[in-house]
Amino acid sequence: MLEPGDTILALCSKVGGGHHTYGVTDNELVPQNIYSKLYNFEYYGVNSDGVLDYEGALQKAREVKPKLIIAGASSYPRTVYYYKFKTICDEVGAYLMADIAHGFGLNVAGVANSPFPYADVVTASTNKSMRGPRAGIIYSKKKYEKQIDNGVFPGVMGAPQNNLIGSLATSFKYCKTPQYREYAERSVENCRALADELQLLGNKIVTGGTDTNIMMWDVKSHGINDATMMDLGESCNILYNGCRLPDDNRTHPSDQGGVRFGTNIVSARNYQPED
């Protein structure tokens, strides 16, 4: 849907929790990637509370006139209001793409804010909160179907994997069950419980909590970095990953100020908030 050189407006990976595939700022994690070579990326961010700055995104869109706006993130724990991005896109004449990679399982279960009424394109991962096989999926309005199909094949991919398609079908069938909705609801409940308890113990949680199955813990306030924290967690058989915080100016991949938790796997194992 874009041509090389077109402008994309996306959430900044440095200060907002955007994914590094949204181009590159000055993050040493990804010195350069193919998207930065193909497109002109501009960025919106978050406010001082770590919440999406929709007014700032509007002002930036008016300034740079993007052809595409990406509403989505890699490390953002709060509800994304897609209708606000749709209003911005309508004003500047941009496509709206929703990246719901991490929260797709919640969307499938109907327990998260849905981008489908507003977005031209929705992209998602089927292996994260959805708990299916490792794959990606693209939804779009009908009028873009041929463009996207041709863009995928022969544009960037070769032969399909029929075993993967079968596995995806099995996973989507399970997503229609009451048990799956219970799992999705419990993922959010468990994440909120985890964030609340950590804060009661005196820890700083980014944005003060979560609306999703993801939360970020600010560990730099304890005088340690993400690498140290991940080593400590692994020694206790607890796995999480390092993440960049909105108010952290460090860029080295082994020296970041936060860690990101996800509660989908423990929820799948029937952990409850009290656990």
WOCOR-V218785 format. One record per residue. N is the residue number from 1. RES is the residue in one small letter. D_FIRST is the distance of its C-alpha to the first C-alpha in whole Angstrom. Layout:
BEGIN
n=N res=RES d_first=D_FIRST
n=N res=RES d_first=D_FIRST
END
This chain:
BEGIN
n=1 res=m d_first=0
n=2 res=l d_first=4
n=3 res=e d_first=7
n=4 res=p d_first=10
n=5 res=g d_first=12
n=6 res=d d_first=10
n=7 res=t d_first=12
n=8 res=i d_first=12
n=9 res=l d_first=15
n=10 res=a d_first=16
n=11 res=l d_first=20
n=12 res=c d_first=22
n=13 res=s d_first=23
n=14 res=k d_first=26
n=15 res=v d_first=28
n=16 res=g d_first=26
n=17 res=g d_first=25
n=18 res=g d_first=21
n=19 res=h d_first=20
n=20 res=h d_first=21
n=21 res=t d_first=17
n=22 res=y d_first=16
n=23 res=g d_first=17
n=24 res=v d_first=21
n=25 res=t d_first=23
n=26 res=d d_first=27
n=27 res=n d_first=27
n=28 res=e d_first=29
n=29 res=l d_first=28
n=30 res=v d_first=25
n=31 res=p d_first=26
n=32 res=q d_first=23
n=33 res=n d_first=19
n=34 res=i d_first=17
n=35 res=y d_first=14
n=36 res=s d_first=17
n=37 res=k d_first=17
n=38 res=l d_first=13
n=39 res=y d_first=12
n=40 res=n d_first=15
n=41 res=f d_first=15
n=42 res=e d_first=18
n=43 res=y d_first=20
n=44 res=y d_first=21
n=45 res=g d_first=24
n=46 res=v d_first=27
n=47 res=n d_first=31
n=48 res=s d_first=34
n=49 res=d d_first=34
n=50 res=g d_first=31
n=51 res=v d_first=29
n=52 res=l d_first=26
n=53 res=d d_first=26
n=54 res=y d_first=24
n=55 res=e d_first=26
n=56 res=g d_first=25
n=57 res=a d_first=21
n=58 res=l d_first=22
n=59 res=q d_first=24
n=60 res=k d_first=21
n=61 res=a d_first=18
n=62 res=r d_first=21
n=63 res=e d_first=21
n=64 res=v d_first=18
n=65 res=k d_first=16
n=66 res=p d_first=13
n=67 res=k d_first=9
n=68 res=l d_first=9
n=69 res=i d_first=12
n=70 res=i d_first=13
n=71 res=a d_first=16
n=72 res=g d_first=18
n=73 res=a d_first=21
n=74 res=s d_first=23
n=75 res=s d_first=26
n=76 res=y d_first=26
n=77 res=p d_first=29
n=78 res=r d_first=29
n=79 res=t d_first=27
n=80 res=v d_first=23
n=81 res=y d_first=23
n=82 res=y d_first=20
n=83 res=y d_first=21
n=84 res=k d_first=22
n=85 res=f d_first=18
n=86 res=k d_first=17
n=87 res=t d_first=20
n=88 res=i d_first=19
n=89 res=c d_first=15
n=90 res=d d_first=17
n=91 res=e d_first=19
n=92 res=v d_first=16
n=93 res=g d_first=14
n=94 res=a d_first=11
n=95 res=y d_first=9
n=96 res=l d_first=11
n=97 res=m d_first=11
n=98 res=a d_first=14
n=99 res=d d_first=16
n=100 res=i d_first=19
n=101 res=a d_first=20
n=102 res=h d_first=24
n=103 res=g d_first=24
n=104 res=f d_first=23
n=105 res=g d_first=26
n=106 res=l d_first=27
n=107 res=n d_first=25
n=108 res=v d_first=25
n=109 res=a d_first=29
n=110 res=g d_first=28
n=111 res=v d_first=30
n=112 res=a d_first=27
n=113 res=n d_first=25
n=114 res=s d_first=22
n=115 res=p d_first=19
n=116 res=f d_first=18
n=117 res=p d_first=19
n=118 res=y d_first=17
n=119 res=a d_first=14
n=120 res=d d_first=11
n=121 res=v d_first=10
n=122 res=v d_first=13
n=123 res=t d_first=14
n=124 res=a d_first=18
n=125 res=s d_first=20
n=126 res=t d_first=23
n=127 res=n d_first=26
n=128 res=k d_first=26
n=129 res=s d_first=28
n=130 res=m d_first=27
n=131 res=r d_first=29
n=132 res=g d_first=28
n=133 res=p d_first=27
n=134 res=r d_first=25
n=135 res=a d_first=21
n=136 res=g d_first=18
n=137 res=i d_first=16
n=138 res=i d_first=13
n=139 res=y d_first=13
n=140 res=s d_first=11
n=141 res=k d_first=12
n=142 res=k d_first=13
n=143 res=k d_first=11
n=144 res=y d_first=8
n=145 res=e d_first=11
n=146 res=k d_first=10
n=147 res=q d_first=7
n=148 res=i d_first=8
n=149 res=d d_first=11
n=150 res=n d_first=10
n=151 res=g d_first=8
n=152 res=v d_first=12
n=153 res=f d_first=14
n=154 res=p d_first=15
n=155 res=g d_first=12
n=156 res=v d_first=14
n=157 res=m d_first=16
n=158 res=g d_first=20
n=159 res=a d_first=22
n=160 res=p d_first=22
n=161 res=q d_first=25
n=162 res=n d_first=27
n=163 res=n d_first=29
n=164 res=l d_first=26
n=165 res=i d_first=25
n=166 res=g d_first=29
n=167 res=s d_first=29
n=168 res=l d_first=26
n=169 res=a d_first=27
n=170 res=t d_first=31
n=171 res=s d_first=29
n=172 res=f d_first=27
n=173 res=k d_first=31
n=174 res=y d_first=33
n=175 res=c d_first=30
n=176 res=k d_first=32
n=177 res=t d_first=35
n=178 res=p d_first=37
n=179 res=q d_first=38
n=180 res=y d_first=34
n=181 res=r d_first=34
n=182 res=e d_first=37
n=183 res=y d_first=36
n=184 res=a d_first=33
n=185 res=e d_first=35
n=186 res=r d_first=37
n=187 res=s d_first=35
n=188 res=v d_first=34
n=189 res=e d_first=38
n=190 res=n d_first=39
n=191 res=c d_first=36
n=192 res=r d_first=38
n=193 res=a d_first=41
n=194 res=l d_first=41
n=195 res=a d_first=39
n=196 res=d d_first=42
n=197 res=e d_first=45
n=198 res=l d_first=44
n=199 res=q d_first=44
n=200 res=l d_first=47
n=201 res=l d_first=48
n=202 res=g d_first=47
n=203 res=n d_first=44
n=204 res=k d_first=41
n=205 res=i d_first=38
n=206 res=v d_first=35
n=207 res=t d_first=34
n=208 res=g d_first=38
n=209 res=g d_first=36
n=210 res=t d_first=33
n=211 res=d d_first=32
n=212 res=t d_first=30
n=213 res=n d_first=31
n=214 res=i d_first=31
n=215 res=m d_first=33
n=216 res=m d_first=34
n=217 res=w d_first=37
n=218 res=d d_first=38
n=219 res=v d_first=41
n=220 res=k d_first=41
n=221 res=s d_first=43
n=222 res=h d_first=46
n=223 res=g d_first=46
n=224 res=i d_first=44
n=225 res=n d_first=40
n=226 res=d d_first=38
n=227 res=a d_first=39
n=228 res=t d_first=43
n=229 res=m d_first=41
n=230 res=m d_first=40
n=231 res=d d_first=43
n=232 res=l d_first=45
n=233 res=g d_first=43
n=234 res=e d_first=43
n=235 res=s d_first=46
n=236 res=c d_first=47
n=237 res=n d_first=44
n=238 res=i d_first=41
n=239 res=l d_first=38
n=240 res=y d_first=35
n=241 res=n d_first=33
n=242 res=g d_first=33
n=243 res=c d_first=31
n=244 res=r d_first=30
n=245 res=l d_first=32
n=246 res=p d_first=31
n=247 res=d d_first=34
n=248 res=d d_first=35
n=249 res=n d_first=34
n=250 res=r d_first=35
n=251 res=t d_first=32
n=252 res=h d_first=34
n=253 res=p d_first=33
n=254 res=s d_first=36
n=255 res=d d_first=37
n=256 res=q d_first=35
n=257 res=g d_first=37
n=258 res=g d_first=35
n=259 res=v d_first=35
n=260 res=r d_first=33
n=261 res=f d_first=34
n=262 res=g d_first=33
n=263 res=t d_first=35
n=264 res=n d_first=33
n=265 res=i d_first=35
n=266 res=v d_first=39
n=267 res=s d_first=38
n=268 res=a d_first=37
n=269 res=r d_first=41
n=270 res=n d_first=42
n=271 res=y d_first=43
n=272 res=q d_first=44
n=273 res=p d_first=43
n=274 res=e d_first=47
n=275 res=d d_first=46
END
